[in-house]
Amino acid sequence: MELKDILAKCDHTLLTQTATWAEIKGVCDDGIKYHTASVCIPASYVKQAKEYVGDKLPICTVIGFPNGYDTTAAKCFMASDAVANGADEVDMVINIGMLKDGRDDEVLAEINAIKAACAGHTLKVIIETCLLSEDEKIRMCDIVSKSDADFIKTSTGFSTAGATFDDVALMKAHMKPGKGIKAAGGIASLDDAYRFIELGATRLGTSRIVKLVKNEEATGY
């Protein structure tokens, strides 16, 4: 797999609380230069970023982030507001407590309500694998497979751990064909990126891969 193929699967990400417009603009510039799948940025910057990049680069944002325990109505508003501001893709966090309470039908209903609020735009469902048992991960694969969402996603990158090879392999084994798998959180090397893709990830959420490529270019490697 060539480097450009890995970059084309990357949601180049900047979601730190301290992110400034200058930093967001830099991420957008890098996304355009390296032809990443999107840039994933805070919702407050979506409108400004979309006006800046135009049709050169998809804009992704996050809702119910990073804890997922906002009400469904609040999440739906966040999704519709993000799309109205120019978001091409939305990454939502599930209500983890709802899942642990066994309220799977309500988790599914929330995902579908948020997908409807996205008005046809891509929705990725963050399940925060580091906080789930294996049974809960498998149940989430079933829920997302049944849902109208487009992707299942491992992690926010803001909890106790990020993506693991085992979790992506589990998702590949249990997800319905046609749904995407996004590995996110802690992807620290090109070797990691390649391995996640080999295991079944169709998208990578990462802040490091473009930085690694830029450093290699700067040092002549």
C-alpha positions in Angstrom: 0.0 0.0 0.0 1.4 3.4 -1.0 1.6 6.3 1.4 -1.0 8.3 -0.6 -3.5 5.4 0.0 -3.0 5.6 3.7 -3.4 9.4 3.7 -6.6 9.1 1.7 -8.1 7.1 4.6 -7.1 9.6 7.3 -9.4 12.0 9.0 -6.7 14.5 9.9 -7.7 15.4 13.4 -7.4 18.4 15.8 -9.9 18.3 18.7 -7.9 19.7 21.7 -9.8 22.2 23.9 -7.0 24.8 23.2 -7.2 24.6 19.4 -7.0 28.0 17.8 -8.1 29.2 14.4 -4.4 29.4 13.2 -4.0 25.7 14.2 -7.3 24.7 12.6 -6.3 26.5 9.4 -2.9 24.7 9.4 -4.7 21.3 9.7 -6.9 22.3 6.8 -3.9 23.3 4.7 -2.3 19.9 5.4 -5.5 18.1 4.6 -5.6 19.8 1.2 -1.9 19.2 0.5 -1.9 15.6 1.5 -5.4 14.7 0.2 -6.7 13.3 3.4 -10.2 11.9 3.6 -11.3 14.9 5.8 -10.2 17.1 8.6 -12.0 16.4 11.9 -12.3 19.6 14.0 -14.4 21.1 16.8 -17.9 22.1 15.8 -17.3 25.8 16.6 -14.8 26.0 13.7 -16.9 24.2 11.1 -18.4 27.2 9.4 -15.1 29.1 9.3 -13.2 26.0 8.0 -15.8 25.2 5.4 -15.6 28.8 4.1 -11.8 28.5 4.0 -11.5 25.2 2.2 -14.6 25.3 0.0 -14.9 22.1 -2.0 -11.2 21.2 -1.7 -11.6 19.1 1.5 -14.4 17.5 3.4 -15.0 18.8 6.9 -15.8 16.4 9.8 -16.9 17.3 13.3 -17.9 15.6 16.5 -21.1 15.8 18.6 -21.9 14.6 22.1 -18.1 14.6 22.5 -16.3 13.1 24.3 -18.7 11.6 26.9 -21.8 10.8 24.9 -24.3 11.5 27.7 -26.1 14.5 26.2 -29.8 14.0 25.5 -30.8 12.7 22.1 -32.5 16.0 21.4 -29.3 17.9 22.1 -27.3 15.6 19.9 -29.7 15.9 17.1 -29.5 19.7 17.3 -25.7 19.5 17.4 -25.8 17.3 14.2 -28.2 19.5 12.3 -26.3 22.7 13.4 -23.0 21.2 12.2 -24.5 20.2 8.8 -26.0 23.7 8.5 -22.6 25.2 9.1 -21.0 23.1 6.4 -20.0 19.8 8.0 -19.8 16.9 5.5 -19.4 14.2 8.1 -20.4 13.9 11.8 -18.9 11.6 14.4 -21.2 11.0 17.4 -20.5 9.4 20.8 -23.0 6.8 22.0 -24.7 7.0 25.4 -22.4 4.4 27.0 -24.5 4.1 30.2 -27.6 3.4 28.1 -25.8 0.5 26.4 -24.6 -0.9 29.8 -28.1 -0.7 31.1 -29.1 -3.1 28.2 -31.3 -0.5 26.5 -30.0 -1.5 23.0 -33.2 -0.4 21.2 -32.8 3.1 22.6 -29.2 3.2 21.5 -30.3 2.2 18.0 -33.1 4.8 18.0 -30.7 7.5 19.1 -28.3 6.7 16.3 -31.1 6.7 13.7 -32.5 10.0 15.0 -29.0 11.6 14.7 -28.5 10.2 11.3 -31.8 11.8 10.2 -30.6 15.1 11.6 -27.5 14.7 9.5 -29.7 15.2 6.4 -27.9 12.6 4.2 -24.4 13.3 5.4 -22.0 10.7 6.7 -22.5 9.6 10.3 -19.8 7.7 12.3 -20.7 6.1 15.7 -18.0 6.3 18.4 -18.5 3.4 20.8 -15.4 4.1 23.1 -14.1 0.5 23.1 -11.8 0.9 26.1 -14.9 1.3 28.3 -16.8 -1.7 27.0 -16.7 -5.4 27.6 -16.3 -7.8 24.6 -20.0 -8.6 24.7 -20.8 -4.9 24.7 -18.5 -4.3 21.7 -20.2 -7.1 19.8 -23.7 -5.7 20.7 -22.6 -2.3 19.4 -21.5 -3.9 16.1 -24.9 -5.4 15.8 -26.6 -2.1 16.7 -24.6 -0.1 14.2 -25.0 -2.8 11.6 -28.8 -2.5 12.0 -28.7 1.4 12.1 -28.7 4.0 9.3 -25.2 5.1 10.3 -22.3 4.7 7.9 -19.4 3.8 10.2 -18.6 2.3 13.6 -15.6 4.1 15.3 -13.4 2.7 18.1 -12.6 5.7 20.2 -12.7 9.4 21.0 -9.0 9.5 21.9 -10.0 11.3 25.1 -10.6 8.3 27.4 -8.3 5.6 28.9 -7.1 4.1 25.6 -7.6 4.4 21.8 -7.9 2.0 19.0 -6.4 -1.5 19.3 -5.7 -4.1 16.6 -8.0 -6.6 18.5 -10.9 -4.2 18.5 -10.7 -3.5 14.8 -10.4 -7.3 14.1 -13.5 -7.8 16.2 -15.4 -5.1 14.4 -14.4 -6.6 11.0 -15.7 -10.0 12.2 -19.1 -8.7 13.5 -20.0 -5.7 11.3 -22.5 -6.0 8.5 -20.8 -5.7 5.0 -21.1 -2.2 3.6 -20.6 -0.4 6.9 -17.3 1.4 7.4 -14.9 0.9 10.3 -12.9 3.8 11.7 -9.9 3.3 14.0 -9.1 6.3 16.1 -7.0 7.3 19.0 -3.3 6.6 19.5 -2.4 5.7 15.9 1.3 6.6 16.3 3.1 5.3 13.2 2.7 4.4 9.5 3.1 0.8 10.5 0.2 1.1 12.9 -1.9 2.8 10.2 -1.1 0.1 7.7 -1.9 -2.7 10.2 -5.3 -1.1 11.1 -6.2 -0.9 7.4 -5.0 -4.5 6.8 -7.3 -5.6 9.7 -10.4 -3.9 8.2 -10.3 -0.2 9.0 -11.6 1.9 6.2 -10.9 5.2 7.9 -8.3 6.3 10.4 -8.8 9.2 12.9 -5.3 10.5 13.6 -3.4 13.7 14.4 0.0 12.1 13.9 0.2 10.5 10.4 0.4 13.8 8.5 2.9 15.1 11.1 5.1 12.0 10.5 4.9 12.5 6.7 5.8 16.2 7.1 8.8 15.4 9.3 10.0 12.8 6.8 9.8 15.3 4.0 11.6 17.9 6.2 14.4 15.5 7.0 14.8 14.1 3.5 13.6 10.6 4.3 
